[in-house]
Amino acid sequence: MTAFLILLRRELSLAWGKGGGPLLALAFYAGVVTLLPMATGRAPEKLAAVAPGIAWLALALSALLSLERLFERDFEDGALDLLTLGPASLEAVAVAKCLAQWLASGAPLALAAPIAALALGADPKIIPLLVLCGLFGGLAFAFLGGLGASLALGSRRGGLLVAVIVLPLYVPPVIFGAGALDALNSGLAWTPGLYLMLAYCAAAVALSPLAMAAACRNALD
Amino acid sequence: MLRTVLIQDLTISRGERRLFSDLSMALRAGEAVALTGRNGAGKTSLLRAVAGLLRPEAGQIVFEDLEAETARAEHLHMVGHHDGLKSSRSAWEELRFQTLWSGGSPATARQAAERLDLVRLLDLEVRRLSAGQRRRLALARLVASPRALWLLDEPMAPLDAVHRQTFGDLMAEHLVSGGMILAAVHDPLPIPTRVAEIGG
């Protein structure tokens, strides 16, 4: 456990440091949220209808931002060797990395999402659900993103490849989350969508570390 | 404590190319083996196989009295030509992490920094260090958290004469205290070594 905390601290400092971190993700998020309404039309009632969806989808896109460096940096400079030879299993290393990624960008984004949704004219009653979806959906995005990043290890076109691997995996949580938000917005039962998303998130957190560890071992070999 | 490492009938291939086959050797407490051979002969691959980072095609590596997994997680250090240092972090942050990660404490990290003449550099970002300084920073964890087996890949290459001497002394002390060294080298090490030519 201590080894895990030592690593988490390092990963957070790397994720928070130069060339990444919450500010960049938030700026990108603000950009996407401003851009999407320009394509959908800016009539207030129309915007209010799509606002929760936009605020939610932009979270998924922003989660892609710094994935490329998640494993690649350590792979290139030899630190992945050191991490492999350490006291924690590679699975635990993968969990620490994804958790740090979530703390440094997923969680701040989830807290920023209500501001974006309100600015676009969304009904304030969706705010708690949006934050909840943002936090847990963000966790799923971080772990699935880590899976994509580990599978792309060693390829020259890392960034694009990660996005291509990861986007299909983002489809279910995006649909479930958007479904829950839409249901709440129109006064229908919103819990099924939320439960499905939470279940998907739980599966992603539980299973993807195994795949990430295997992908790292494979890349090092 | 790890006291013997046996490499048995090891065969390693990279892609289609066979680097070496049926390599066997034993490394016992207090011994150092210098791996020599032309570039690309498989010295680094052998070190990585011992560290468990690379799957050999055939043969095995036995750590006496220990599970291979435990031995690798707790009893060996590997310092390769990729030093694993993050250029955006300070030398102290990196040394501290590497030391804690391999079982040492901040105090032993500090002592190692003194031993390797790194104290003045600890506040600098790693990107500001020269190649030799970076290597010393990477080597510092050998001192900061004692482990029996050192796997070294060209450890001396970027070091200046003074620090070659320092590191030579460190290796000699490590052997005296029952440690083992397996090092890929082109120039002879300043300690008594057995030489093993790879891929002859």
Interface residues (C-beta under 8 A of the other chain):
Chain A: A3 I6 L7 R9 R10 S13 L14 G17 K18 G19 R73 D74 E76 D77 G78 A79 L80 D81 L82 L83 T84 L85 G86 P87 L220 D221
Chain B: R48 A51 G52 L53 L54 R55 R72 A73 E74 L76 H77 M78 G80 H81 H82 D83 G84 L85 K86 S88 R89 E93 F97 Q98 L100 W101 S102 G103
